[in-house]
Amino acid sequence: MLKKLAGVLLASSLALNVWADEASLKKAIEAAYPKLKVYSVTKTPFNGLYEVFLGEEIFYTDEKFTYFIVEGRLIDAKSRKNLTADRMEELTKVDFNNLPLNQAIKVVKGNGSRKLAVFSDPDCPFCKQLEQQGLAGLNDVTIYTFLFPLNELHPDAANKARAIWCAPDRTKAWQDWMMNGQLPKTVNNCNNPVDQNAELGKRLGVRGTPLLVFANGKRVSGAIPLQEIENRLK
């Protein structure tokens, strides 16, 4: 009888210890993120991992709330830095020096000392946004634009890409189109890198446009703002 009671007390003690850990963890999460409504914190069978239920969402964290995992992303709880995104940047680095820059439209601004490559679709609205609101404000940079039409989304983009590449001044033709919506008046036929760029993009895992590749090899998708481009060029 005494042995059985001791077992019950031990079980109760262990349960209280777990509850205390979960309760303190709940307080830590709510203190760090006051806008979150934490419904429950539950220790999982996996070593040191806790489930945090927010009513419509679940994320996972360690017992000290040093990181959390949500939607497949690992986040530093203190700095709120996306560690998964940082790791992806490292894993998907491109060797900038091995890019076939002869297949790209070259735009030199100022002394052209900084380097940037962009995969861009002539009919992509976000590519135009990037050109008009991001790249246009840069100085002292050389931008290499790889014409990368997404045929499934923009059936006429490849024709535009070829017309721009084959224009007497392809740099001007590109800027006229992206900034002012003006295509070359005369369409010439010439050898063009559109198909080679498609193969290049496939090898590099380019799935959408715009995609920016910086000289350090890191890549970023989307029409990121001017200040972020400047920060990354540094």
C-alpha positions in Angstrom: 0.0 0.0 0.0 2.8 2.4 1.0 4.7 1.4 -2.2 1.7 2.1 -4.4 1.1 5.5 -2.7 4.8 6.4 -3.2 4.4 5.6 -6.9 1.3 7.9 -7.1 3.1 10.7 -5.3 6.1 10.3 -7.6 3.9 10.4 -10.7 2.2 13.5 -9.3 5.6 15.1 -8.6 6.8 14.4 -12.1 3.6 15.8 -13.6 3.9 19.0 -11.5 7.5 19.4 -12.7 6.5 19.1 -16.3 3.6 21.5 -15.7 5.9 24.0 -14.1 8.2 23.8 -17.1 5.4 24.3 -19.5 3.8 27.1 -17.5 7.1 29.0 -17.3 7.7 28.4 -21.0 4.2 29.8 -21.7 5.0 32.9 -19.7 8.3 33.4 -21.5 6.6 33.1 -24.9 3.9 35.6 -24.0 6.4 38.0 -22.5 8.5 37.9 -25.7 5.4 38.1 -28.0 2.6 40.0 -26.1 0.3 39.9 -29.1 0.2 36.1 -29.2 -2.5 34.2 -27.4 -1.0 31.0 -26.2 -3.6 28.3 -25.5 -1.3 25.5 -24.4 2.3 24.4 -24.2 2.9 20.6 -24.3 6.1 18.7 -24.0 6.5 16.3 -27.0 8.0 12.9 -27.1 10.9 14.3 -29.0 14.0 15.3 -27.0 13.6 18.9 -25.6 10.9 19.9 -28.0 7.6 21.6 -26.9 4.4 22.1 -28.8 2.9 25.6 -28.6 -0.8 25.8 -29.6 -2.1 29.3 -30.6 -5.6 28.3 -31.5 -5.2 28.3 -35.2 -1.5 27.5 -35.4 1.1 25.3 -33.8 4.8 25.9 -33.5 7.6 24.1 -31.8 10.3 25.4 -29.4 12.9 24.3 -27.0 12.5 24.5 -23.2 14.4 27.8 -23.0 12.6 29.4 -26.0 15.9 30.1 -27.7 14.4 29.2 -31.1 11.1 28.1 -32.6 10.0 26.2 -35.7 7.0 27.4 -37.6 5.9 26.4 -41.1 9.2 24.6 -41.6 11.2 27.7 -40.7 13.7 27.8 -37.8 13.5 31.3 -36.1 15.8 32.7 -33.5 13.4 33.7 -30.7 15.4 36.6 -29.4 16.5 38.3 -32.7 13.5 36.9 -34.6 16.0 36.1 -37.4 14.9 33.5 -39.9 17.7 31.0 -39.6 16.2 28.7 -42.2 16.3 31.6 -44.8 19.9 32.3 -43.8 20.9 28.7 -44.3 19.1 28.5 -47.7 21.1 31.6 -48.8 24.3 29.7 -48.0 23.2 26.4 -49.6 22.0 28.1 -52.8 24.9 30.4 -53.4 25.9 30.9 -57.0 29.5 31.2 -58.2 29.2 34.7 -59.6 32.5 34.5 -61.5 31.3 31.4 -63.4 28.1 33.1 -64.7 28.1 33.4 -68.5 27.9 37.2 -68.4 28.1 37.3 -72.2 24.5 36.0 -72.2 23.3 39.0 -70.2 22.4 42.6 -71.0 25.0 44.8 -69.3 24.1 48.1 -67.7 26.9 50.2 -66.2 26.0 53.0 -63.7 28.7 55.4 -62.4 32.0 53.6 -62.0 30.4 50.2 -62.3 32.5 48.8 -59.4 29.8 46.8 -57.7 28.3 43.7 -59.4 24.8 42.4 -59.6 23.1 39.8 -61.8 19.3 39.7 -62.3 17.1 37.0 -64.0 14.2 38.9 -65.4 11.1 38.3 -67.5 10.1 41.2 -69.9 6.4 40.6 -69.0 6.9 40.1 -65.3 5.2 43.0 -63.3 7.5 42.5 -60.3 10.6 42.7 -62.6 9.3 46.1 -63.8 8.8 47.2 -60.2 12.3 46.1 -59.4 13.7 48.1 -62.3 11.7 51.2 -61.6 11.8 51.3 -57.8 15.0 49.5 -57.0 17.6 49.2 -59.7 17.0 52.7 -61.1 18.2 54.3 -57.9 21.5 52.5 -57.8 24.9 54.0 -58.7 28.4 52.7 -59.2 27.1 49.3 -60.1 27.2 47.0 -63.1 24.0 45.1 -63.6 23.9 41.9 -65.8 20.3 41.0 -66.8 19.7 37.5 -68.0 16.5 37.5 -70.1 14.5 34.7 -68.6 11.0 34.5 -70.0 8.5 32.4 -68.0 6.6 31.0 -71.0 3.9 29.3 -68.9 2.9 32.6 -67.4 3.8 35.0 -70.2 3.5 33.4 -73.7 4.8 36.5 -75.5 7.7 37.2 -73.2 10.2 35.1 -75.2 9.4 37.1 -78.4 9.9 40.4 -76.5 13.2 39.1 -75.0 14.5 38.2 -78.5 13.4 41.6 -79.9 15.2 43.4 -77.1 18.4 41.3 -77.4 18.6 41.8 -81.2 18.0 45.5 -81.1 20.9 47.7 -82.3 21.4 48.9 -78.7 20.0 46.1 -76.4 20.8 48.0 -73.2 18.7 51.0 -74.3 16.0 48.7 -75.7 15.8 46.9 -72.3 15.5 50.1 -70.4 13.0 51.6 -72.8 10.7 48.6 -72.4 11.0 48.2 -68.6 10.8 51.9 -67.8 8.5 53.2 -70.6 6.8 50.2 -72.2 8.4 50.8 -75.6 9.6 47.9 -77.7 12.1 48.3 -80.6 10.2 49.5 -83.6 12.1 47.2 -85.9 12.3 43.5 -84.9 15.6 41.9 -86.0 16.6 38.3 -86.0 19.9 37.3 -84.5 21.6 34.7 -82.4 20.2 35.2 -78.9 20.8 33.5 -75.5 17.2 33.1 -74.5 17.3 29.3 -74.7 20.7 29.1 -73.0 19.4 31.3 -70.2 16.5 28.9 -69.7 19.0 26.1 -69.3 21.2 28.2 -67.0 18.2 29.0 -64.8 17.3 25.3 -64.7 20.8 24.4 -63.5 20.7 27.1 -60.8 17.1 26.3 -59.7 15.6 29.6 -60.8 11.8 29.1 -60.4 10.6 32.7 -60.7 11.5 36.3 -61.5 13.0 38.6 -60.6 15.9 36.8 -59.0 18.9 38.8 -57.9 22.4 37.3 -57.6 25.0 39.3 -55.7 28.7 39.2 -56.1 29.1 37.1 -52.9 26.9 34.5 -54.6 23.9 35.0 -52.4 20.5 35.2 -54.2 17.2 36.9 -53.3 13.9 36.5 -55.0 11.4 39.3 -55.6 11.2 43.1 -56.1 13.2 44.0 -53.0 13.5 47.7 -52.2 16.4 49.9 -53.0 17.8 50.0 -49.5 17.9 46.3 -49.2 19.8 46.1 -52.5 22.2 48.7 -51.3 22.8 46.8 -48.0 23.5 43.6 -49.8 25.8 45.3 -52.3 27.9 46.5 -49.4 
